[in-house]
Amino acid sequence: MAVTDSATTFLDFDDDEYDEMTTPEEVLRKMTATWQNELCAPCLLPTQMELVEILLDQIQGMEENIGKQTDKMQLRISVHRVELQRIGFITSDYVRCRLQKIESNPHDAIDQHKKRKEEGKSDLLSESEMKFAEEYALAESNLFQKTVLEFMPAALKKMPVPRGDHDDVMVYAKVTSDDVGNVAIPDWQDLNGEVILEMEPESCHLIPFESVHQLVEDGNIQLM
């Protein structure tokens, strides 16, 4: 889903984190790419909730500006409203997708977030997402305790925490940078071997997610 230019003329971004994005179109392009990556990735990607908050604030301001227009039937205003709805859908669906992933395994999301913190990597969860994950994990643990663990022998009273295994998940990926180089992928004919795949700019590949996970986070690969 592409975001057209008709609504971007109202946008004005002042957040220091996005100073390198000099135009509203670039910010919207970043949000669209982030949303698309999150939809296509089999696991949570680093949070971009600050970008969502900026867009939502700007959408609210744009709605107020449009509401002040006296001629409500102008075609120009109708087009802007449609574009605002498109931008609003992208941001809300991004949040919805992340919450669904957190709900599927809140304990693992919390553990992965803390692990990335210790390694000095970017945050996996925002503060609000972390709070949601902790509350959801606690509710899940209490329910499991009352319905299952309470009737188990003492030695087995332990809450299982499944770990996500994305090694075999295949994704479609497009190379968006000139600096990707080569990527190693598993050799399906030799379980202990690898195949080197040349990632030419603008090329598209069906590839194991784990082979391009870091490249996606770095912004060099766009999932499709």
Secondary structure, DSSP 8 states (H G I E B T S, - for coil): ----STTGGG-----GGGTT--SHHHHHHHHHHHHHHHHH-SS-----HHHHHHHHHHHHHHHHHHHT-S-TT-HHHHHHHHHHHHHHHHHHHHHHHHHHHHHH-HHHHHHHHHHHHHTT---SS-HHHHHHHHHHHHHHHHHHHHHTGGGS-GGG----------TT-EEEEEE--S---EEEEEETTEEEEEEEEE--TT-EEEEEHHHHHHHHHTTSEEE-
